């Protein structure tokens, strides 16, 4: 028999929790405390029979029958949900990769990761699991896995967007060189473009708004004409190309803007080295309508462009406010709200990204805590069948929260794909590919980002509320999740402020 897990931390903590559970149960049995509920059952039923009216017949027979029924139920609960029976160790636990295989994503086994070192810390211990809880773990994971499998595969565009936004030019020399390139090459090329006023299509007009413009690189009279005004170490002095320019002792030359940008040791290649190769691969896999060079240029543009582009000029969804033709008060009110969203998003988006990363860890720890609490909860509940059912539902609900996380992530990414994807013969609301995917688009889209980020807390909360409709009080573990991630959320929200201070 096998127990499946879908998270590395859960894989590790599942065995740890059952080892601790066995220790707690052993203490209850060795001390005799586990038998106290039987005495409590006898006293409860005797007092209940005494409190009833005299017309209830023979009180002794009545209380004896009730005690017999409750003791029988308690024995069954102890046998199936209390006594550890089925062996569990790392050979019994199995990391479930069915979802990653379904979506053609390679996920390593826990033994192939850094977790393999953590496994040795519990000295290859094994534990035993009561039959009922083994069944509940298996059925909960099966139902959750089947529900998650029903969600179509998709690319986590939200995480890619945050990864692109988090990419920075760490090398100050390279950052200064980007500024030099903008001054020596991009500025003069833009000035010449404005003076010549060529006819440009929509794609070219978008292209010439950044320093790595293909139009400036490929069109004669632009980057092939202008050059670096200071010597560059990566290009030796060329007497033909650099005629009339001063030679320096180091032998550095004055490359043309095209060489400075496009050579193998040029600015483009060195900027590309600042980006995680895995991120480029993920973006390229999603943006199949673009070549890898186009994807690379888009990412470089996001991290090195002198200014972010505002590619969305229109409304892409309806809301419940405003008017078809907004009056001046509507415009002023909306503008004030947009500014507030823009300022709030600087801290909110990084904070919610940290929450998304922390929530699976919190859930794994809550599952561990529930397993450790089971012996004491059953004891205090006098091995009552209702207590057993309640704890079982809580365990199932904790497992099923993973489905709501997956659904929120899929909807989040699908909305981004619908609004910001482009290709395959049709245009989306945003006609220029932008790896920031909405972060630098119209303020109205930020509102959508706020709402979708909150869904990672709201959907599990709705699930717990739905259980209450059926009469199951699963407890407010959603509040526990929120509290557990508050610290990480607060720290993440301070990132933009720390970055801005360091740049001053």
C-alpha positions in Angstrom: 0.0 0.0 0.0 1.2 3.5 -0.9 0.6 7.0 0.3 0.9 9.7 -2.3 2.1 13.3 -1.9 2.4 16.1 -4.4 4.7 18.5 -2.5 8.3 18.0 -1.4 7.7 19.5 2.0 4.5 17.4 2.5 6.5 14.3 1.4 8.9 14.9 4.3 6.4 16.1 6.9 4.0 13.2 6.3 6.4 10.7 7.8 7.5 13.1 10.5 3.9 13.7 11.6 3.1 10.0 11.8 6.3 9.3 13.8 5.3 12.0 16.3 1.6 10.7 16.2 2.9 7.2 17.2 4.8 8.7 20.1 1.8 10.6 21.4 -0.4 7.5 21.1 2.2 5.4 22.9 2.3 7.8 25.8 -1.5 7.7 26.1 -1.5 3.9 26.2 1.5 3.5 28.5 0.0 6.0 31.0 -3.5 4.5 30.8 -4.9 7.9 29.9 -6.5 6.4 26.8 -9.0 4.5 29.0 -10.3 7.6 30.7 -13.0 8.3 28.0 -14.7 4.9 28.9 -15.1 6.2 32.5 -16.4 9.4 31.1 -18.9 7.5 28.9 -20.3 5.6 31.9 -20.7 8.8 34.0 -22.3 10.8 31.1 -24.9 8.2 30.4 -25.7 7.6 34.1 -26.2 11.3 34.7 -28.3 11.6 31.5 -30.5 8.7 32.6 -31.0 10.3 36.0 -32.0 13.7 34.5 -34.8 12.1 32.5 -38.3 11.8 33.8 -39.7 9.0 35.9 -41.8 7.7 33.0 -38.8 6.5 31.0 -39.0 3.0 32.5 -36.1 1.2 34.1 -33.3 3.7 34.4 -30.7 1.0 34.9 -31.6 -0.9 31.7 -31.8 2.3 29.8 -28.4 3.6 30.8 -26.8 0.2 30.4 -28.0 0.0 26.8 -26.7 3.5 26.0 -23.3 2.8 27.7 -23.1 -0.5 25.7 -23.7 1.3 22.4 -21.2 4.1 23.1 -18.5 1.7 24.4 -18.9 -0.4 21.3 -18.5 2.7 19.1 -15.5 3.8 21.1 -13.8 0.4 20.7 -14.4 0.5 16.9 -13.0 4.0 16.7 -9.9 2.9 18.7 -9.4 -0.2 16.5 -9.6 1.6 13.2 -8.7 5.2 13.9 -6.6 5.0 17.1 -4.3 2.0 17.0 -1.4 2.4 14.5 -1.4 -0.6 12.2 0.0 0.0 8.7 3.7 0.5 8.3 4.8 3.8 6.6 8.3 4.8 5.6 9.9 6.5 2.6 9.5 3.3 0.6 5.7 3.5 1.3 5.4 7.2 0.5 5.5 8.1 -3.1 5.8 11.5 -4.8 3.0 11.9 -7.3 4.1 13.3 -10.6 1.0 12.5 -12.6 0.0 16.1 -12.9 3.4 17.2 -14.1 3.5 14.3 -16.6 0.0 15.2 -17.8 1.2 18.8 -18.5 4.6 17.6 -19.8 6.6 19.3 -17.1 9.7 17.5 -15.7 9.7 17.3 -11.9 12.5 15.5 -10.1 11.9 12.9 -7.5 12.5 14.0 -3.9 15.7 11.8 -3.7 17.1 13.8 -6.6 16.7 17.1 -4.8 18.2 18.8 -1.8 15.4 17.1 0.3 17.4 13.8 0.1 19.8 15.3 2.8 16.8 16.1 5.0 15.6 12.5 4.9 18.7 11.3 6.7 17.8 13.5 9.7 15.1 11.2 10.9 17.5 8.2 10.7 15.3 6.1 8.4 12.6 5.8 11.0 9.3 4.3 10.1 5.9 4.8 11.5 2.5 3.1 11.6 -0.8 4.6 10.5 -4.2 3.6 11.7 -6.3 1.9 9.0 -8.9 4.7 8.8 -6.4 7.5 8.5 -4.5 5.6 5.8 -7.8 5.3 3.9 -8.6 9.0 4.4 -5.2 10.1 3.1 -5.5 7.8 0.1 -9.1 8.9 -0.8 -8.4 12.6 -0.2 -5.4 12.6 -2.4 -7.2 10.6 -5.1 -10.2 12.9 -5.2 -8.0 16.0 -5.1 -5.7 14.6 -7.8 -8.6 13.7 -10.1 -10.1 17.2 -9.6 -6.8 18.9 -10.4 -6.4 16.6 -13.5 -9.7 18.0 -14.7 -8.1 21.5 -14.9 -6.6 22.0 -18.4 -2.8 22.4 -18.5 -1.5 25.9 -18.9 1.5 28.1 -18.4 1.9 29.9 -15.1 2.1 33.4 -16.8 1.8 35.1 -13.5 4.9 33.6 -12.1 6.8 34.3 -15.4 5.7 37.9 -15.2 6.9 38.2 -11.6 10.2 36.5 -12.5 10.8 39.0 -15.4 9.9 41.9 -13.2 12.3 40.7 -10.5 15.2 40.5 -13.0 17.7 43.3 -12.5 21.0 44.3 -14.1 23.3 43.4 -11.2 26.5 44.6 -12.8 26.8 48.4 -12.2 29.3 48.6 -15.1 26.9 47.0 -17.4 24.1 49.3 -16.2 26.3 52.3 -17.0 27.1 50.8 -20.4 23.3 50.6 -21.2 23.0 54.3 -20.3 26.0 55.1 -22.5 24.5 53.1 -25.4 21.2 55.0 -25.0 23.1 58.3 -25.1 25.6 57.5 -27.9 23.4 55.4 -30.2 19.7 55.3 -29.4 19.3 59.0 -28.8 20.9 60.1 -32.1 19.1 57.3 -34.0 15.7 58.4 -32.7 16.5 62.0 -33.6 17.4 61.0 -37.1 14.2 59.0 -37.3 12.1 62.0 -36.3 13.8 64.2 -38.9 13.5 61.7 -41.8 9.8 60.7 -40.9 9.7 57.4 -42.7 6.5 55.4 -43.1 6.4 52.8 -40.4 3.8 50.1 -39.8 2.4 49.3 -36.4 5.0 46.7 -35.6 7.9 49.0 -36.6 6.5 51.9 -34.5 6.5 49.6 -31.5 10.0 48.4 -32.4 11.7 51.8 -32.5 10.7 52.5 -28.9 13.6 50.6 -27.3 17.4 50.6 -27.6 17.7 47.2 -29.3 15.3 48.1 -32.2 15.6 45.8 -35.2 14.8 48.8 -37.4 17.8 50.7 -36.2 20.0 47.7 -36.5 19.0 46.6 -40.0 18.3 50.0 -41.7 21.3 51.8 -43.2 22.0 55.2 -41.7 21.2 54.4 -38.1 23.2 51.9 -35.9 25.7 51.2 -38.7 26.5 54.9 -38.8 26.7 56.0 -35.2 29.4 54.6 -32.8 30.6 54.7 -29.2 32.1 58.0 -28.3 34.5 56.4 -25.8 36.8 53.4 -26.3 35.4 50.0 -25.4 37.6 47.2 -24.2 35.8 44.5 -26.0 36.7 45.9 -29.5 40.3 46.5 -30.5 41.2 49.7 -32.2 40.6 49.4 -36.0 42.6 52.0 -38.0 40.0 51.9 -40.8 36.9 52.0 -38.7 38.4 54.3 -36.1 40.4 56.6 -38.3 40.7 60.1 -36.8 39.9 58.9 -33.2 42.4 58.8 -30.4 44.2 55.6 -29.6 44.4 54.6 -26.0 47.2 52.5 -24.3 44.8 49.6 -23.7 44.2 49.3 -27.4 40.4 49.6 -27.0 38.4 50.7 -30.1 35.3 52.5 -31.0 32.7 50.0 -32.2 29.7 51.0 -34.3 26.4 50.8 -32.5 25.5 47.7 -34.5 28.7 46.0 -33.3 28.3 47.3 -29.8 24.9 45.8 -29.5 24.9 42.6 -31.7 28.4 41.1 -31.5 29.0 38.0 -29.5 30.5 40.0 -26.8 28.1 42.9 -27.3 25.6 44.5 -25.0 22.7 42.3 -26.1 24.5 39.1 -25.2 25.7 40.4 -21.8 22.2 41.6 -20.9 20.9 38.2 -21.9 23.3 36.6 -19.4 21.5 38.5 -16.6 18.3 36.5 -17.3 17.7 33.0 -15.9 17.9 30.6 -19.0 15.0 28.6 -17.5 12.9 31.7 -17.6 13.7 32.3 -21.3 12.8 28.6 -22.1 9.5 28.9 -20.3 8.5 32.1 -22.1 9.6 30.6 -25.4 7.6 27.5 -24.8 4.4 29.6 -24.2 5.1 32.2 -26.9 5.3 29.6 -29.7 4.3 32.2 -32.2 7.6 34.0 -31.7 11.2 32.8 -32.4 13.6 32.5 -29.5 15.4 35.6 -30.7 12.2 37.5 -30.5 11.5 36.2 -27.0 15.0 37.1 -25.9 14.6 40.6 -27.3 11.3 41.0 -25.5 12.8 40.0 -22.2 15.9 42.3 -22.7 13.6 45.1 -23.6 11.7 44.6 -20.3 14.9 44.9 -18.2 16.8 47.5 -20.2 14.3 49.7 -22.0 14.6 53.4 -21.0 11.0 53.5 -20.2 8.2 50.9 -20.0 5.8 50.8 -22.8 2.1 51.4 -22.4 0.7 49.1 -25.0 -2.9 49.0 -23.9 -4.9 52.0 -24.8 -8.4 50.6 -24.5 -10.8 48.9 -22.0 -10.8 45.1 -22.4 -13.6 44.2 -19.9 -16.6 45.9 -18.4 -17.1 47.0 -14.9 -20.0 48.2 -12.7 -19.0 51.8 -12.6 -18.6 54.8 -14.7 -20.6 55.7 -17.8 -20.3 55.0 -21.5 -19.2 58.6 -22.1 -17.5 59.6 -18.8 -18.1 63.2 -17.6 -15.3 65.3 -16.2 -16.0 64.2 -12.6 -15.9 60.5 -13.7 -12.6 61.1 -15.4 -11.1 62.8 -12.3 -12.4 60.1 -10.0 -11.1 57.3 -12.2 -7.7 59.0 -12.6 -7.3 59.3 -8.8 -8.3 55.6 -8.4 -5.8 54.6 -11.1 -3.0 56.5 -9.3 -3.9 54.7 -6.1 -3.8 51.3 -7.9 -0.5 52.1 -9.4 1.1 53.0 -6.1 -0.5 50.1 -4.3 0.5 47.6 -6.9 4.2 48.4 -6.3 4.0 46.6 -2.9 0.9 44.4 -3.4 2.1 42.4 -6.4 5.4 41.3 -4.8 3.6 40.6 -1.5 1.0 38.4 -3.1 3.7 36.6 -5.1 5.5 35.7 -1.9 2.1 34.5 -0.5 1.6 32.2 -3.5 5.0 30.7 -2.8 4.4 30.3 1.0 0.9 28.8 0.9 1.9 25.2 0.0 4.4 25.2 2.8 1.7 26.4 5.2 -0.7 23.7 4.1 1.9 21.0 4.5 2.6 22.2 8.1 -1.2 22.3 8.9 -1.6 18.7 7.6 1.3 17.7 9.9 -0.3 19.5 12.9 -3.7 17.8 12.2 -2.1 14.3 12.2 -0.3 15.0 15.5 -3.5 16.3 17.1 -5.6 13.2 16.2 -4.9 11.1 19.3 -5.7 13.9 21.7 -8.8 15.1 19.8 -10.2 11.5 19.7 -9.4 11.2 23.5 -11.1 14.4 24.4 -14.0 13.6 22.2 -14.5 10.3 24.1 -13.9 8.3 20.8 -17.2 9.6 19.5 -18.2 8.8 16.0 -19.2 12.4 15.3 -15.7 13.6 16.4 -14.1 11.0 14.0 -16.3 12.2 11.1 -15.5 15.9 11.8 -11.7 15.3 11.9 -12.0 13.2 8.7 -13.8 16.0 6.9 -11.2 18.5 8.1 -8.4 16.3 6.8 -10.1 15.9 3.4 -10.7 19.7 3.2 -7.0 20.4 3.9 -6.1 18.1 1.0 -8.7 19.6 -1.3 -7.5 23.1 -0.7 -4.7 22.2 -3.1 -7.3 22.0 -5.9 -8.5 25.6 -5.2 -4.9 26.8 -5.3 -4.4 25.1 -8.7 -7.7 26.4 -10.0 -6.8 30.0 -8.9 -3.5 29.7 -10.6 -5.0 28.4 -13.8 -7.7 31.0 -14.0 -5.1 33.7 -13.1 -2.8 32.6 -16.0 -5.7 31.9 -18.4 -6.9 35.5 -18.0 -3.4 36.8 -18.6 -3.1 34.6 -21.7 -6.5 35.8 -23.0 -5.6 39.5 -22.5 -1.9 39.5 -23.4 -1.2 36.5 -25.6 -0.9 37.1 -29.3 -0.6 34.9 -32.4 -2.0 32.0 -34.3 -3.7 34.2 -36.8 -5.7 36.4 -34.5 -5.1 39.5 -32.4 -5.8 39.8 -28.7 -6.7 43.0 -26.9 -3.0 43.7 -26.5 -1.3 43.5 -29.9 2.4 43.7 -28.9 4.0 40.9 -27.0 5.2 42.0 -23.6 6.9 39.6 -21.1 5.8 41.8 -18.2 2.3 40.7 -19.2 0.1 43.5 -17.8 2.5 44.9 -15.2 3.1 48.0 -17.3 -0.2 48.2 -19.1 -3.2 50.4 -18.5 -4.2 51.0 -14.9 -7.5 49.3 -15.4 -5.8 45.9 -15.8 -4.1 46.4 -12.4 -7.5 46.1 -10.8 -7.9 42.6 -12.4 -4.5 41.7 -10.9 -5.5 42.8 -7.4 -8.7 40.6 -7.7 -6.9 37.5 -9.0 -4.2 37.7 -6.4 -6.8 37.7 -3.6 -8.4 34.5 -5.1 -5.7 32.3 -3.5 -7.2 33.2 -0.1 -10.8 33.8 -1.1 -11.4 30.4 -2.9 -10.2 28.2 0.0 -12.3 30.5 2.3 -15.4 29.8 0.2 -14.7 26.1 0.4 -14.6 26.1 4.2 -17.9 28.2 4.2 -19.5 25.6 1.9 -18.6 22.8 4.4 -20.4 24.8 7.1 -23.5 24.7 4.9 -23.5 20.9 5.3 -23.1 21.3 9.1 -19.4 20.5 9.3 -17.4 23.0 11.3 -14.0 22.6 9.8 -12.5 25.5 11.7 -11.1 28.7 10.2 -7.9 27.2 8.9 -8.0 29.8 6.1 -7.4 32.5 8.8 -4.5 30.3 9.9 -3.1 30.4 6.4 -3.5 34.2 6.2 -1.8 34.7 9.6 1.0 32.3 8.7 1.8 34.2 5.5 1.4 37.7 6.9 5.1 38.0 7.8 6.2 36.9 4.3 3.6 39.1 2.7 4.8 42.1 4.7 8.4 41.5 3.9 7.7 41.0 0.2 5.8 44.3 0.0 8.9 46.2 1.3 11.0 45.0 -1.6 10.2 47.9 -4.0 10.9 50.4 -1.3 14.2 48.8 -0.4 15.2 48.7 -4.1 14.2 52.4 -4.6 16.3 53.4 -1.6 19.3 51.5 -2.9 19.1 53.3 -6.2 19.0 56.8 -4.7 
